[in-house]
Amino acid sequence: MKRILLLVTALCTIQLQAQQPYYDDVDLTLTGIDLYLELQLKLSAFNEEYTYGDVRDSFLITDIDPTNSNDVLLIYGFNDSDGDCTTDRTRDTDNFGGDPCEYNREHVFPRSRSMPPMGDAVNSATGIVADPHNLRPSDVQRNGNRGSKKFDNGSGNSGDVNSGNWYPGDEWKGDVARIIMYMYVKYGEQCLPEFTGIGATQDDTDMLQVFLNWNVEDPVSEAEDQRNPQLEIEYGSRNPFIDNPSFATIIWGGPPAEDRFDLLNTQDFSTPRIEIYPNPASTSVFITTTQPLQSIAIYDITGKLVLNTTSDSAMTSVVNTSHLKTGLYFVKTQGSTEKLMIR
């Protein structure tokens, strides 16, 4: 039965080459906060009777290793052959529990970091604490090692970084980013990205740049794709950022993410928009607009022009800001102005 369900899931995954019917009632011409609110409305419809206990059974389909249907994938894991079960990337599906070398349920957005907290993780619990889009299988001890530590930049395998923060690992950082984006869209200010991540926000939005970067650097995997079809059946909703990572770009900006629905080529960008990355910045910034750049002007908080340069008509330009003092500035191109912080 498990293999039949896996086959169905795989067939559903192939549909991702085109826009999912799930979004037929979503206005995908919207941008920024308007698209955020549109997706939030879409995610408000879900199976309210789905329980924390149901997640265990869902794992046996949603988180099966695509190369071995007898195993589940363990988030943050990276090595099945080093003799240390706490680093395992996979685990036999039957080894669920609370003992060493078993796997349990990891809240990627920690229960204690939402405001208010999500509540007790008991099998009968429903609502946010049971949201399967936020739950992934994890080795028991590695789950404990992560605890409720905030996510932070790193490289290589998962583990502690930068004074007690947590790096999820190169393989998992995109998964984490797309989960945090989902949680913020669905639950709003209860799950602000800053509650569970470290670093600067993107422009004047609440999304952290680190999550936008991870969304680009670690593209959607086959394992992620197999989750959405089953959770749409059981839970009644999908994670939009797995279906189309560029939703993040369209809502919050930052580096362009994979555009699986080809929205960036079909939307009307006749009104110029500007994106600045990184922001805050120090020595240089990438300035990207939806129309070819003609000139770039930077003003300080008093309105004094501190930089004025012409562009080569490209849509992205690198601007040297090393001579600017720490503070708030305004970047202006034709028809568009955005804030820039220099640190």
C-alpha positions as CSV (number, residue, x, y, z in Angstrom):
1,M,0.0,0.0,0.0
2,K,2.9,2.3,0.9
3,R,4.5,1.9,-2.5
4,I,1.2,2.6,-4.3
5,L,0.8,5.8,-2.4
6,L,4.4,6.8,-3.2
7,L,3.7,6.2,-6.9
8,V,0.6,8.4,-6.7
9,T,2.7,11.1,-5.0
10,A,5.4,10.9,-7.6
11,L,2.8,11.3,-10.4
12,C,1.4,14.3,-8.7
13,T,4.8,15.8,-8.4
14,I,5.2,15.8,-12.2
15,Q,2.4,18.3,-12.4
16,L,4.7,20.9,-10.9
17,Q,6.0,21.6,-14.4
18,A,2.9,23.8,-14.6
19,Q,0.8,25.9,-12.2
20,Q,-1.0,23.8,-9.6
21,P,-4.8,23.8,-9.8
22,Y,-4.7,24.5,-6.1
23,Y,-4.0,28.2,-7.0
24,D,-6.8,28.6,-9.5
25,D,-8.7,30.9,-7.2
26,V,-5.6,32.9,-6.2
27,D,-4.8,36.1,-8.0
28,L,-1.2,35.5,-9.0
29,T,-0.9,38.9,-10.7
30,L,-0.6,40.5,-7.2
31,T,2.8,41.5,-5.7
32,G,4.2,42.4,-2.3
33,I,1.8,42.5,0.7
34,D,-1.2,42.0,-1.6
35,L,0.1,38.5,-2.7
36,Y,1.0,37.8,1.0
37,L,-2.6,38.4,2.0
38,E,-4.0,36.5,-0.9
39,L,-1.9,33.4,0.0
40,Q,-2.8,33.8,3.7
41,L,-6.5,33.7,2.7
42,K,-5.9,30.6,0.7
43,L,-4.1,28.9,3.6
44,S,-6.9,29.7,6.0
45,A,-8.8,26.7,4.7
46,F,-7.5,23.5,6.2
47,N,-8.6,20.3,8.1
48,E,-9.2,21.6,11.6
49,E,-9.5,18.1,12.9
50,Y,-6.0,17.0,11.9
51,T,-4.1,16.1,15.0
52,Y,-0.5,16.1,16.2
53,G,-0.9,12.3,16.3
54,D,-1.9,12.2,12.6
55,V,1.6,13.6,11.7
56,R,3.2,10.2,12.5
57,D,1.2,8.5,9.9
58,S,1.7,11.3,7.4
59,F,5.5,11.0,7.7
60,L,5.2,7.5,6.2
61,I,4.2,9.1,2.9
62,T,5.4,12.7,3.0
63,D,8.9,12.1,4.3
64,I,9.8,8.7,2.8
65,D,13.3,8.6,1.3
66,P,12.6,8.7,-2.5
67,T,15.4,6.2,-3.0
68,N,14.3,3.7,-0.3
69,S,10.6,3.5,0.8
70,N,11.6,1.7,4.0
71,D,13.2,4.8,5.4
72,V,12.2,8.3,6.4
73,L,14.4,11.3,5.8
74,L,15.7,13.0,9.0
75,I,15.9,16.8,8.9
76,Y,19.4,18.1,9.9
77,G,20.9,14.6,9.2
78,F,23.8,14.0,7.0
79,N,25.7,10.7,7.5
80,D,24.3,7.1,7.7
81,S,27.7,5.4,7.8
82,D,29.7,7.1,10.6
83,G,28.4,4.8,13.4
84,D,26.7,7.8,15.1
85,C,22.9,7.6,14.9
86,T,22.5,11.2,15.9
87,T,23.9,12.3,12.5
88,D,21.8,9.9,10.5
89,R,20.1,11.2,7.4
90,T,17.6,8.4,7.2
91,R,16.0,6.0,9.6
92,D,13.8,2.9,9.3
93,T,10.1,3.9,9.3
94,D,9.4,1.6,12.3
95,N,11.9,3.3,14.6
96,F,9.6,6.1,15.8
97,G,9.7,7.0,19.5
98,G,11.5,8.8,22.2
99,D,14.5,6.6,22.8
100,P,18.1,7.2,21.5
101,C,18.5,6.3,17.8
102,E,14.7,6.6,17.2
103,Y,13.1,9.5,15.4
104,N,10.4,12.0,16.5
105,R,8.6,15.1,15.3
106,E,10.6,18.3,15.0
107,H,8.8,21.7,15.0
108,V,11.0,23.6,12.5
109,F,9.5,26.8,13.8
110,P,9.8,26.0,17.5
111,R,6.7,25.8,19.7
112,S,8.1,28.1,22.3
113,R,9.2,30.8,19.8
114,S,5.8,31.6,18.4
115,M,4.0,34.5,20.2
116,P,1.9,33.2,21.9
117,P,3.6,29.8,22.1
118,M,2.0,27.0,20.1
119,G,1.0,24.9,23.2
120,D,1.6,21.4,24.3
121,A,2.5,18.7,21.7
122,V,0.1,16.0,22.7
123,N,-1.3,13.5,20.2
124,S,-4.8,15.0,20.4
125,A,-3.7,18.5,19.8
126,T,-4.9,20.4,16.7
127,G,-4.2,23.8,15.2
128,I,-0.8,25.4,14.9
129,V,1.0,22.8,17.0
130,A,-0.2,20.1,14.7
131,D,0.4,21.9,11.4
132,P,2.2,19.2,9.3
133,H,3.9,21.7,7.1
134,N,6.0,22.7,10.1
135,L,6.8,19.2,11.3
136,R,9.6,17.0,10.0
137,P,11.1,13.7,11.2
138,S,14.3,14.2,13.2
139,D,16.7,12.0,15.2
140,V,15.6,12.3,18.8
141,Q,18.9,13.6,20.1
142,R,19.5,15.9,17.2
143,N,16.1,17.3,17.7
144,G,17.1,18.0,21.3
145,N,20.4,19.5,20.2
146,R,18.7,22.0,18.1
147,G,16.0,22.7,20.7
148,S,14.6,26.1,20.1
149,K,17.9,27.7,18.9
150,K,17.5,30.4,16.2
151,F,18.6,29.6,12.7
152,D,21.8,31.4,11.5
153,N,24.2,31.3,8.6
154,G,26.8,28.5,8.3
155,S,28.1,26.0,5.9
156,G,28.4,22.2,5.6
157,N,26.6,20.0,8.0
158,S,24.0,21.0,10.6
159,G,25.1,22.1,14.0
160,D,25.8,25.0,16.4
161,V,27.1,28.3,15.0
162,N,27.7,31.8,16.2
163,S,27.2,31.7,19.9
164,G,24.6,29.1,20.2
165,N,22.5,29.5,17.1
166,W,21.8,26.6,14.7
167,Y,22.7,26.0,11.1
168,P,20.3,23.4,9.5
169,G,22.9,22.1,7.0
170,D,23.4,22.7,3.3
171,E,20.9,20.1,2.3
172,W,18.1,21.4,4.6
173,K,18.5,25.2,4.7
174,G,16.1,25.7,1.7
175,D,13.5,23.4,3.4
176,V,13.8,25.4,6.6
177,A,13.4,28.7,4.7
178,R,10.3,27.6,2.9
179,I,8.8,26.3,6.1
180,I,9.4,29.6,7.9
181,M,7.9,31.5,5.0
182,Y,4.8,29.3,5.1
183,M,4.5,29.8,8.9
184,Y,4.7,33.5,8.6
185,V,2.2,33.7,5.8
186,K,-0.3,31.4,7.5
187,Y,0.0,32.7,11.1
188,G,1.2,36.2,10.6
189,E,2.7,38.0,13.5
190,Q,2.4,34.9,15.7
191,C,5.3,33.5,13.6
192,L,7.5,36.5,12.7
193,P,10.7,35.2,11.0
194,E,12.8,37.2,13.6
195,F,11.4,35.0,16.3
196,T,13.4,32.0,14.9
197,G,16.2,33.5,12.8
198,I,19.2,35.8,13.0
199,G,20.1,38.7,10.8
200,A,18.8,41.7,8.9
201,T,15.3,41.9,7.3
202,Q,14.8,42.5,3.6
203,D,14.1,46.2,3.0
204,D,11.1,47.3,5.1
205,T,9.6,43.8,5.3
206,D,9.5,41.3,8.1
207,M,11.3,38.6,6.1
208,L,14.9,37.9,7.1
209,Q,17.5,38.0,4.3
210,V,19.0,34.7,5.5
211,F,15.8,32.8,4.6
212,L,15.5,34.5,1.2
213,N,19.1,33.5,0.5
214,W,18.6,29.9,1.6
215,N,15.4,29.7,-0.6
216,V,17.7,30.4,-3.6
217,E,20.8,28.6,-2.6
218,D,19.1,25.3,-1.8
219,P,16.3,24.7,-4.4
220,V,13.3,22.5,-3.9
221,S,14.1,18.8,-3.7
222,E,12.3,15.8,-4.8
223,A,11.6,15.0,-1.2
224,E,9.9,18.4,-0.6
225,D,7.8,18.0,-3.8
226,Q,6.3,14.7,-2.5
227,R,5.0,16.4,0.6
228,N,2.5,18.8,-0.9
229,P,0.2,16.5,-2.8
230,Q,-0.4,14.2,0.3
231,L,-0.8,17.1,2.7
232,E,-3.3,18.7,0.4
233,I,-5.3,15.5,0.7
234,E,-4.9,15.0,4.4
235,Y,-4.6,18.5,5.7
236,G,-6.3,20.5,3.0
237,S,-3.4,22.9,2.1
238,R,0.0,23.1,0.5
239,N,3.1,25.0,1.2
240,P,3.1,27.7,-1.6
241,F,6.9,28.2,-1.4
242,I,7.6,24.6,-2.3
243,D,5.3,24.8,-5.3
244,N,6.8,28.1,-6.4
245,P,9.9,29.5,-4.5
246,S,9.6,32.8,-6.4
247,F,6.5,33.7,-4.4
248,A,9.1,34.8,-1.8
249,T,10.8,37.1,-4.4
250,I,7.5,38.6,-5.5
251,I,6.4,39.3,-1.9
252,W,9.6,40.3,-0.1
253,G,12.2,40.9,-2.8
254,G,15.8,39.7,-2.4
255,P,17.7,37.5,-4.9
256,P,15.5,35.9,-7.6
257,A,14.3,32.4,-6.6
258,E,13.2,29.6,-8.9
259,D,10.1,30.6,-10.7
260,R,8.2,27.4,-11.4
261,F,5.0,29.2,-12.4
262,D,6.8,31.6,-14.8
263,L,5.1,34.6,-13.0
264,L,8.0,37.0,-13.2
265,N,7.8,36.9,-17.0
266,T,4.0,37.3,-17.2
267,Q,3.3,40.0,-14.5
268,D,2.9,43.6,-15.5
269,F,5.9,45.5,-14.2
270,S,5.1,48.7,-16.1
271,T,5.5,50.6,-12.8
272,P,9.2,50.5,-12.0
273,R,10.2,48.6,-8.8
274,I,13.5,48.5,-7.1
275,E,15.3,45.8,-5.1
276,I,18.4,46.4,-3.0
277,Y,20.6,43.6,-1.8
278,P,22.1,43.3,0.8
279,N,20.2,45.7,2.9
280,P,21.7,46.7,5.4
281,A,24.9,47.0,3.4
282,S,28.5,48.0,4.0
283,T,30.8,48.3,1.0
284,S,28.6,47.6,-2.0
285,V,25.0,46.9,-3.0
286,F,23.2,45.2,-5.9
287,I,20.4,47.4,-7.2
288,T,17.9,45.7,-9.5
289,T,14.8,47.2,-11.1
290,T,12.0,45.8,-13.3
291,Q,13.1,48.2,-16.1
292,P,16.6,49.0,-17.4
293,L,18.4,51.4,-15.1
294,Q,19.2,54.9,-16.5
295,S,20.6,56.5,-13.3
296,I,21.0,55.8,-9.6
297,A,21.0,58.6,-7.0
298,I,21.5,58.1,-3.2
299,Y,20.4,60.8,-0.7
300,D,21.1,61.0,3.0
301,I,18.4,61.5,5.6
302,T,18.7,65.3,5.2
303,G,18.0,65.1,1.4
304,K,21.6,65.8,0.4
305,L,22.7,64.0,-2.8
306,V,25.7,61.8,-1.8
307,L,26.0,59.6,-4.9
308,N,24.9,60.0,-8.5
309,T,25.8,57.5,-11.2
310,T,24.7,56.5,-14.6
311,S,24.0,52.9,-15.6
312,D,24.7,50.9,-18.7
313,S,20.9,50.2,-19.2
314,A,21.2,46.9,-17.5
315,M,18.5,45.8,-14.9
316,T,21.1,45.2,-12.2
317,S,24.0,47.4,-11.1
318,V,26.6,47.1,-8.4
319,V,27.1,50.3,-6.5
320,N,30.2,51.1,-4.3
321,T,28.9,52.4,-0.9
322,S,32.2,52.0,1.0
323,H,32.5,55.8,1.4
324,L,29.1,56.2,3.0
325,K,28.8,56.7,6.7
326,T,26.6,54.5,8.9
327,G,22.9,55.5,8.7
328,L,19.7,55.7,6.6
329,Y,19.8,56.6,3.0
330,F,17.3,56.8,0.1
331,V,18.1,55.2,-3.3
332,K,16.2,56.6,-6.2
333,T,16.0,55.4,-9.8
334,Q,13.6,56.4,-12.5
335,G,10.1,56.4,-10.8
336,S,11.1,54.4,-7.7
337,T,12.6,55.1,-4.3
338,E,13.7,52.7,-1.6
339,K,15.4,52.9,1.8
340,L,19.0,51.7,2.3
341,M,20.8,51.2,5.6
342,I,24.6,51.4,5.7
343,R,26.3,49.8,8.7
